Amino acid sequence: MSAQEQLDRRKFLKTAGMIAGVTAAAGLVAGCDTGAPEPAAGDAAAQQPEKVAGAFGSIIEDIRKRGKITIATTLKFPPEMYRDPKTNEPAGYDVEIMKMIAQDLEVELDLVDVEWEAILPGVVSGKYDTTLCGIVNKPSRLVTFEFTRGYVPYDLWLLVRADEPAKTWFELNQAGKKITAQIGASAEYRARDAFPLAEIIPLNVPEVMLEVEAGRADGCVIELYLAAPFAAQHPNTKVFAYPDEAAGLLAREWGCIPVRKSEHNLLHFLDSWISWYWDRGTLPAMYDRIVGPTLRGEVTWE
């Protein structure tokens, strides 16, 4: 790392710390007028000042004290998060972001590879500090989590059989049609919105695409970075109407970083972190370098 990059990182940490500190102070002030009764004069315990976390907030303070940040993901989705087939080490765009976050916090990265269904419950319980797995901030998740701004774009397209005669994707919205989508993911909810007359079949990846390849489903709502290499490997399938977005793009969403509702300082730190590296071009360039070849058909994945 160059001296200038080291200086930039120090500036970012200092700025993020100040923002988090101000946020913590503002939260304390805003919480003073609660309408609760005043403590009795003789209640010594009640008169003790409330313990205020450090400038970075409680969870960041805990992370730095323990010397590691625990981030969950599922290493099954190349080129975003997967295991390098040569080394079996975690790799991908999301993994590189995890490493950068840990480096800027000056701690080790404790990356935990778990099944998709276990990720968010693990964050809620405190087992993991957060997750980077392209989690979209759909409304039902806002009840439980706060979300940063997006760090990874997700375009949802329809994977169909190569001989599909439909001219537009909404022609598949009819009774008797079967549409697959990843269970519990935003693709499932988009599928239900876009194809209310069809039968929606939630499955895991890659089964969602294999059902189309085998002819047991008419289409699959899925992210382009997964659909494009699959279609290249299975010539009896195609990404419907690609690259004509007007005819084939079902949705453009953004993967975000979720944090627990109580951890506002971690939220502000991560949100500022994404803004810093996205606006200066670091993350877009890294996305194009790692994910771009897959989207352009230059790389395929088994």
C-alpha positions as CSV (number, residue, x, y, z in Angstrom):
1,M,0.0,0.0,0.0
2,S,1.4,3.4,-0.9
3,A,2.0,6.2,1.6
4,Q,-0.8,8.2,0.1
5,E,-3.3,5.3,0.4
6,Q,-2.2,4.8,4.1
7,L,-2.8,8.5,4.7
8,D,-6.3,8.3,3.0
9,R,-7.3,5.4,5.2
10,R,-6.2,7.3,8.3
11,K,-8.2,10.3,7.2
12,F,-11.2,8.1,6.6
13,L,-11.0,6.4,10.0
14,K,-10.6,9.7,11.7
15,T,-13.6,11.2,9.9
16,A,-15.8,8.2,10.4
17,G,-14.9,8.2,14.1
18,M,-16.0,11.8,14.4
19,I,-19.3,11.1,12.6
20,A,-20.0,8.1,14.8
21,G,-19.2,10.1,17.9
22,V,-21.4,13.0,17.0
23,T,-24.2,10.5,16.1
24,A,-23.8,8.8,19.5
25,A,-23.9,12.2,21.3
26,A,-27.0,13.3,19.3
27,G,-28.7,10.0,20.2
28,L,-28.0,10.5,23.9
29,V,-29.4,14.1,23.8
30,A,-32.4,13.1,21.8
31,G,-33.1,10.3,24.3
32,C,-33.1,12.6,27.3
33,D,-36.7,13.8,27.2
34,T,-38.5,10.5,27.3
35,G,-41.4,11.5,29.6
36,A,-40.2,9.0,32.2
37,P,-40.4,10.0,35.9
38,E,-37.4,11.6,37.5
39,P,-35.4,9.2,39.8
40,A,-35.8,9.8,43.5
41,A,-33.2,12.1,45.0
42,G,-31.9,9.3,47.3
43,D,-31.6,6.7,44.6
44,A,-27.8,6.7,44.2
45,A,-27.8,4.1,41.4
46,A,-30.2,6.1,39.4
47,Q,-28.0,9.2,39.7
48,Q,-25.0,7.5,38.2
49,P,-24.2,8.8,34.7
50,E,-25.1,6.4,31.9
51,K,-22.0,4.7,30.4
52,V,-21.4,6.2,27.0
53,A,-19.6,4.1,24.4
54,G,-16.4,5.3,22.8
55,A,-16.3,7.5,19.6
56,F,-16.9,4.5,17.4
57,G,-19.9,3.2,19.3
58,S,-20.3,0.0,21.3
59,I,-20.0,-2.7,18.6
60,I,-17.0,-1.1,16.9
61,E,-15.4,-0.6,20.2
62,D,-15.9,-4.3,20.9
63,I,-14.7,-5.3,17.5
64,R,-11.4,-3.4,17.9
65,K,-10.9,-4.7,21.5
66,R,-11.3,-8.3,20.4
67,G,-9.1,-7.7,17.3
68,K,-11.5,-9.2,14.7
69,I,-14.7,-8.6,12.9
70,T,-17.0,-11.6,12.3
71,I,-18.7,-11.4,8.9
72,A,-21.0,-14.2,7.6
73,T,-21.5,-15.1,4.0
74,T,-22.2,-18.1,1.8
75,L,-19.4,-19.0,-0.6
76,K,-21.5,-20.4,-3.4
77,F,-21.9,-17.5,-5.7
78,P,-18.9,-16.7,-8.0
79,P,-17.6,-14.2,-8.8
80,E,-19.2,-12.4,-5.8
81,M,-18.4,-14.8,-3.0
82,Y,-16.9,-18.3,-3.5
83,R,-14.0,-20.5,-2.9
84,D,-11.1,-20.3,-5.3
85,P,-11.0,-23.8,-6.9
86,K,-7.2,-23.8,-6.9
87,T,-6.6,-22.7,-3.3
88,N,-10.0,-23.3,-1.6
89,E,-9.7,-19.9,-0.1
90,P,-12.5,-17.4,0.0
91,A,-12.5,-15.1,-3.1
92,G,-14.7,-12.7,-5.0
93,Y,-15.9,-9.1,-4.9
94,D,-17.7,-9.3,-1.6
95,V,-14.8,-11.0,0.0
96,E,-12.4,-8.3,-1.1
97,I,-14.7,-5.7,0.5
98,M,-14.7,-7.7,3.7
99,K,-10.9,-7.6,3.7
100,M,-10.8,-3.9,3.1
101,I,-13.3,-3.2,5.9
102,A,-11.3,-5.3,8.4
103,Q,-8.1,-3.5,7.3
104,D,-9.6,-0.1,7.8
105,L,-10.8,-1.1,11.3
106,E,-7.2,-2.5,11.9
107,V,-8.5,-5.9,12.9
108,E,-8.5,-9.4,11.5
109,L,-11.3,-10.7,9.3
110,D,-13.2,-13.7,10.7
111,L,-15.1,-14.8,7.6
112,V,-17.7,-17.4,8.4
113,D,-19.1,-19.5,5.5
114,V,-22.7,-20.6,6.4
115,E,-25.8,-21.6,4.5
116,W,-27.9,-18.7,3.2
117,E,-30.9,-19.4,5.5
118,A,-28.7,-19.1,8.6
119,I,-27.1,-15.7,7.8
120,L,-29.7,-13.1,8.9
121,P,-30.8,-15.1,12.0
122,G,-27.1,-15.2,13.0
123,V,-26.7,-11.4,12.6
124,V,-29.9,-10.9,14.7
125,S,-28.6,-13.1,17.5
126,G,-25.2,-11.4,17.6
127,K,-23.3,-14.5,16.4
128,Y,-22.0,-12.4,13.5
129,D,-21.3,-8.7,13.5
130,T,-22.8,-8.4,10.0
131,T,-22.9,-10.0,6.6
132,L,-21.8,-9.3,3.1
133,C,-23.9,-11.5,0.8
134,G,-25.7,-9.1,-1.4
135,I,-28.6,-8.6,1.0
136,V,-31.3,-6.4,-0.6
137,N,-33.1,-3.9,1.7
138,K,-36.6,-5.1,0.9
139,P,-39.3,-3.7,3.2
140,S,-39.9,-6.8,5.2
141,R,-36.3,-6.8,6.3
142,L,-36.5,-3.2,7.5
143,V,-38.5,-4.3,10.5
144,T,-35.4,-6.1,11.9
145,F,-32.4,-4.4,10.3
146,E,-30.9,-1.1,9.3
147,F,-29.2,-1.1,5.9
148,T,-26.3,0.8,4.4
149,R,-26.5,2.2,0.9
150,G,-25.9,-0.3,-1.8
151,Y,-22.4,-1.6,-2.5
152,V,-23.2,-4.1,-5.3
153,P,-25.7,-3.8,-8.2
154,Y,-28.0,-6.7,-9.0
155,D,-29.9,-6.9,-12.2
156,L,-32.7,-9.5,-12.3
157,W,-33.3,-11.2,-15.6
158,L,-35.3,-14.2,-16.8
159,L,-33.4,-17.4,-17.7
160,V,-35.5,-19.4,-20.2
161,R,-35.1,-22.2,-22.6
162,A,-33.2,-21.3,-25.8
163,D,-36.3,-22.1,-27.9
164,E,-38.7,-19.9,-25.8
165,P,-41.0,-18.2,-28.4
166,A,-42.2,-15.3,-26.2
167,K,-41.3,-11.8,-27.4
168,T,-41.6,-10.2,-24.0
169,W,-41.1,-11.6,-20.5
170,F,-44.7,-10.7,-19.4
171,E,-46.0,-13.2,-21.9
172,L,-45.0,-15.9,-19.4
173,N,-47.4,-14.5,-16.9
174,Q,-50.2,-16.9,-17.5
175,A,-51.7,-19.9,-15.8
176,G,-49.8,-23.2,-16.4
177,K,-46.4,-21.5,-16.5
178,K,-43.8,-22.3,-13.9
179,I,-41.3,-19.8,-12.7
180,T,-38.5,-20.6,-10.3
181,A,-36.6,-18.1,-8.0
182,Q,-34.1,-18.4,-5.2
183,I,-36.1,-19.1,-2.0
184,G,-36.3,-16.2,0.4
185,A,-34.3,-13.9,-1.9
186,S,-35.6,-10.7,-3.4
187,A,-35.8,-12.6,-6.7
188,E,-38.6,-14.7,-5.2
189,Y,-40.6,-11.6,-4.3
190,R,-40.0,-10.0,-7.7
191,A,-41.2,-13.2,-9.4
192,R,-44.4,-13.2,-7.4
193,D,-44.9,-9.5,-8.4
194,A,-44.1,-10.0,-12.1
195,F,-45.9,-13.4,-12.6
196,P,-49.0,-13.4,-10.4
197,L,-50.8,-15.8,-12.7
198,A,-47.9,-18.3,-13.0
199,E,-46.8,-20.9,-10.4
200,I,-43.8,-19.6,-8.5
201,I,-41.4,-22.4,-7.3
202,P,-38.9,-21.3,-4.7
203,L,-35.6,-23.3,-4.8
204,N,-32.0,-22.9,-4.0
205,V,-29.2,-22.1,-6.5
206,P,-28.3,-23.8,-8.8
207,E,-31.5,-25.9,-8.8
208,V,-33.6,-22.8,-9.8
209,M,-31.7,-22.7,-13.1
210,L,-31.4,-26.5,-13.6
211,E,-35.2,-26.8,-13.5
212,V,-35.3,-24.6,-16.6
213,E,-32.5,-26.4,-18.3
214,A,-34.3,-29.7,-17.7
215,G,-37.6,-28.3,-19.1
216,R,-39.4,-28.6,-15.8
217,A,-39.8,-24.8,-15.5
218,D,-40.5,-22.2,-18.1
219,G,-38.3,-19.5,-16.6
220,C,-36.1,-18.5,-13.7
221,V,-35.9,-15.0,-12.1
222,I,-32.3,-14.6,-11.2
223,E,-29.3,-12.2,-11.1
224,L,-27.5,-11.7,-14.3
225,Y,-24.1,-12.6,-12.9
226,L,-25.5,-16.1,-12.2
227,A,-27.7,-16.4,-15.3
228,A,-25.1,-15.3,-17.9
229,P,-22.4,-18.0,-17.1
230,F,-25.1,-20.7,-16.7
231,A,-26.5,-20.0,-20.1
232,A,-23.0,-20.1,-21.6
233,Q,-22.5,-23.5,-20.0
234,H,-25.9,-24.8,-21.0
235,P,-26.7,-23.7,-24.6
236,N,-30.2,-25.0,-24.4
237,T,-30.9,-22.0,-22.1
238,K,-30.6,-18.2,-22.6
239,V,-31.0,-14.9,-20.8
240,F,-34.3,-13.6,-22.1
241,A,-33.9,-10.6,-24.4
242,Y,-30.4,-9.8,-23.1
243,P,-29.0,-7.1,-23.4
244,D,-32.3,-5.3,-24.3
245,E,-33.2,-3.9,-20.9
246,A,-36.5,-2.6,-22.1
247,A,-37.6,-6.1,-23.0
248,G,-35.9,-8.3,-20.5
249,L,-34.7,-6.5,-17.3
250,L,-37.1,-7.3,-14.5
251,A,-35.5,-5.2,-11.7
252,R,-32.3,-3.4,-10.8
253,E,-31.6,-3.8,-7.1
254,W,-28.6,-3.1,-4.8
255,G,-27.0,-5.4,-2.3
256,C,-26.5,-3.6,1.1
257,I,-24.9,-4.4,4.4
258,P,-27.5,-5.1,7.2
259,V,-26.8,-4.3,10.9
260,R,-28.9,-4.8,14.0
261,K,-31.3,-2.0,14.8
262,S,-29.4,-0.9,17.9
263,E,-26.0,-0.6,16.2
264,H,-26.4,2.9,14.7
265,N,-22.7,3.7,14.9
266,L,-21.7,0.6,12.9
267,L,-24.3,1.6,10.3
268,H,-22.9,5.1,9.9
269,F,-19.4,3.8,9.8
270,L,-20.2,1.2,7.0
271,D,-22.4,3.7,5.1
272,S,-19.6,6.3,5.1
273,W,-17.1,3.6,4.2
274,I,-19.1,2.6,1.1
275,S,-19.6,6.2,0.1
276,W,-15.9,6.9,0.4
277,Y,-14.8,4.0,-1.7
278,W,-17.6,4.2,-4.2
279,D,-17.4,7.9,-4.9
280,R,-13.7,7.9,-5.4
281,G,-14.1,5.0,-7.9
282,T,-12.4,2.2,-6.0
283,L,-15.5,-0.1,-5.7
284,P,-16.8,0.5,-9.2
285,A,-13.3,-0.4,-10.6
286,M,-13.1,-3.5,-8.4
287,Y,-16.6,-4.6,-9.5
288,D,-15.7,-4.3,-13.1
289,R,-12.4,-6.1,-12.6
290,I,-13.9,-9.0,-10.7
291,V,-17.5,-9.3,-11.8
292,G,-17.3,-7.6,-15.2
293,P,-15.7,-10.6,-17.1
294,T,-18.6,-12.8,-16.0
295,L,-21.3,-10.3,-17.2
296,R,-19.5,-9.9,-20.5
297,G,-19.3,-13.6,-21.1
298,E,-15.5,-13.7,-20.8
299,V,-15.6,-16.1,-17.8
300,T,-17.9,-19.0,-17.0
301,W,-18.3,-20.9,-13.8
302,E,-19.0,-24.6,-13.3
